[in-house]
Amino acid sequence: MCPGMSRLGWKLAAIAAGAARALKPGPKAGPSSPHPELRLMENMAVTLRERLAAIEGFAEFIARRDGAHAASASRHICESSGELNRFLADLQDFARHEQSRLSLVEGEADAAELVEAALSACRSTAERADITILAKLADGVELRCDAARISGAIANIVLWLADLAPAGGIILLRLMRTPQGGAAVAVTGMADALPEGDMFTPRSEAGRLTGFSLPVARRVALLHSGDLTVEQGAGGVITLYLVLPPGRVIALRHAEACERCAA
């Protein structure tokens, strides 16, 4: 084992090498993929997510054991592995979308339930950052969409804004209707400082891949023939609108009107 390299480091390196070998064409293989780096990222994401699922299962088992220390430690394991799993899911979806291979599993869903599911995935992260999340939900908003991906996109938007918000800040979610009869989820909060450059393009900082939350959320919206837009106001207030077109709305009875976002 090389000095300074942990067992985990060796294992991750082995996984990456295995994914690279899987992508390398054999002697009788046809032309290589036009996006080998995206295929590599996707395969690494799949492999790592499988390992994380096992880690989460063991951590949940430990959490049911007696002892405050064991419960606290396992809770941190669950939270950390859950965050990494979400990152890998974003990485996988981004790679699939760039290869036109990201597909939707559509059905009918209650919009309020989608928002509540997204908030449950954000709650622990918001608590650690001392961020309060409020939601103004409306009954009777029914959508035709990929429920898991839309809920994940909402969670990505909230987590992105929570990462920029000052401690003690508030994030407000609202279900709204667009002038054209579509639906929108508006997420409003304060941002200390916005990232430089295009917010919808992933970037590399200090050798780390980052900035996948909004790009993936926007690609999910686009697959639904909608969009994700950003509106910056005075005093550092920022609102993101995940907009779905009228064709995605089954019922929209009680949501407040939104004059700024368009489907």
N, C-alpha and C positions, 0 to 999 in steps of 0.2 A: 504494500500500500504506500502511495506517495506521501511524503510529509505534508501535513496540513490538510489532507483530504479525508473527510469523514466517511464512515460506511454509507451514510445517506448520499453523500456526494458521488461515491462510486456507483451506487445503485441508480441514481438519476442519469449518470453518464452512460451506464450500460443500457438503460432504457432508450436514451437518445440514439446510441449506436445501433441498437436493434431496430429502431424505427427507420434509421437511415438505410440499413441493409435491406429492410423490407421494401423500400422505395427504389432501390437500385435495380435497373432492368437486368435480366439474365441474358445469356448469349443469344437466345432466340426471341427475346422480347421485342415488341414494336417500339415506335418512337416514345421517348420519355415524356412525362407530363409537362405541359407548358408552364406549370407553376410548381416545380419540385419543392420550393421552400414552403409553400402553403400546405402541400401534402405532408411534408415533414412535421410542420406545426400541428396539423390535424391529428396525425398518428401519435405524436407525443402527448397531445391532450387526451386522446382516448385511453392510452396506456396508463397515464398518471391518474386519470379519474377512476380507473378500475382499482388502483392501489388505494386511493383515498377513500373509496367506498368501504373497503375492508377496515381501514383505520377508524372511520366513523362508527362502524359497527362495534368494534372493540371498545371504543370510547364510551358509547352508549351503555354497553354492558357494565363498564367500570362505574359509571354514574349511578347505577342502581345499587351499588355496594354501600355498606355503612362507612361513615367517616367523613367529616367535613373537608379534610384535605384532599381525599380521593375525589370527592364530588367537585371541588373547585378546580382541581387539575384536569379532570376529564371534561369539565365544561369549557375550559380554555382550549383543549384539544378539539372538541366539537366545533367551537367557533372558528378556530384557525383553519381547520381542514375544510370547513364549509365555505370560508372565504376563498381559499385556494381552489376549491371545486368550482365555485362560480366563475373565477378568473379563467379556469381551463375550459369551462363551458363557453365563455365568450370567445376565447381563442379558437375553439373548434368551430363555432358558428361563423366567426369572421372568415376563417379559411374556406369553409364550405360555400359561403355566399360569394366570395371572390372567384370561386370556380363554378358559379351558377349551379351549385348542388345543394343549396339549403332549401328544403321544402317545408310546407306547412301541414299540420294535422288539424283540420278545421272542425269546428262544432259550434253549438250555441252556448253562450256563457253570460252570466250576470256580471256586469261591469264592477259593481261594488265588491263582489267576491274576489274578482281578479286583483283589485286594489288591496283588499285585506290580506290576500295571500302574499302580495309583494311586500307589504309592510311587515309581515311576520318574518320575512327573510332579512329585513333591514334593522329590526328592533335592537338586537344586541350591539350591532356596530354603532347605531345612533346613541345608545346609552353610554358606551365607552367614550364617545366623542362629546358627551354632554349636549346632544342635540334632541330637541323635542319635535316629534312628527305629529301633525294634526291632519285629519282628513275630513273633508266635507263631501259626504257621499250622498247620492240620490238613488232612490228606489226606482225600479222599473226601467233601467237602462240595460237592454239586452243586445248582445253583439254576436256576430258570426265571425269567428276568428280562431287562431291557434291560441287557446287559453294559456298554455304553459309559456309560450314565447312572449305573449303580450304582458303577462304578469312578470316575467323575467326582465322585460324591457323597462317596465315601470320601476322595478327594484333597482336596475342599473342606474336609472336617472336619479332616484333618491340617493343612492350611495355616492354617486358622482358629486351631487350637490352637498351632501353631508361632509365629504372630504374637503370641500372648499369653505364651508361655513365656519364662522367663529364659534368658540365654545359658548354654550348657553343660547345658541341660535334656535330658530324655529323654521321648520319646513312644512308648508301647507300644500296638501293635495286636494284638487277639486275635479269632479266630473262635470263636463260642460257640453253644450251643443254648439255646433258651428252654424253660421248663417245659411250654409247650404244643406243643413239637415244631418250632417255627420256628427261624430262624437269626438271629444278630446279629453285627455287627462292632463290637467295643468299642474305643474310642480313648481312652487315658488319658494325662494329662500334668499339669504344673503350670502355673498361670496367675498371673502377677503381679497382674493386676487384670482383672476381667470387665467388658465393656461395660455401661453403664447401659441400663435398659429391656429390652424384649423382644428376645431374641437371635435370634428367628425373623422379625423385621421389618426390611427394609432401612431405612437412614437416610441423611440428608444431613448431612455435617460440613464446615464451611468451604467450602461450594459444591461439594463432591465427593460423588458417590454411593458409598456403601460399605456393607458388611455384607450382601452378597448370598450369601456362601458357605453359611451355615447355612440361610437360607430356601430356597434352591434345593435343597440336600441333603434338607431335610425334605419338600419338595414331591415330589421324586423318590421318596422312601420312601412317601409317601401314595398316589402313583399305583400303587405296588406293593401297596397295602392294608397297608402297614407304618407305621412311624413313626420319628422321630428324637427321642430323649429325652436330657436332661442331668441328671447327678447330681454334686452338689458335695460333696466330702469335706473333712476337716480338713486344715489346712496348705496350702490352695490347690490341692489335688488335684481335678481335674475329669475325669469320664468321660462320653463321649458314646456312645450306643448307636444304631446304625442297625439297626433290627429289621425282619425280613421274616417274614410269617406262614407257617404250615405248608404252605399251598397253593403256596408258592413254592419249597419244598424238595423236591428229587428224591431226594437221599441225604444223610444226616448221620450219619456213623459215628464219627468220632474227635474231634469238637469238645468242649471242656469245657463243663460245665453252667453256666448263668447264672441265678441265682435272683432277680436284681433286675429284669431286663428282661422285658417281656411282649409277645407278638405280638398 
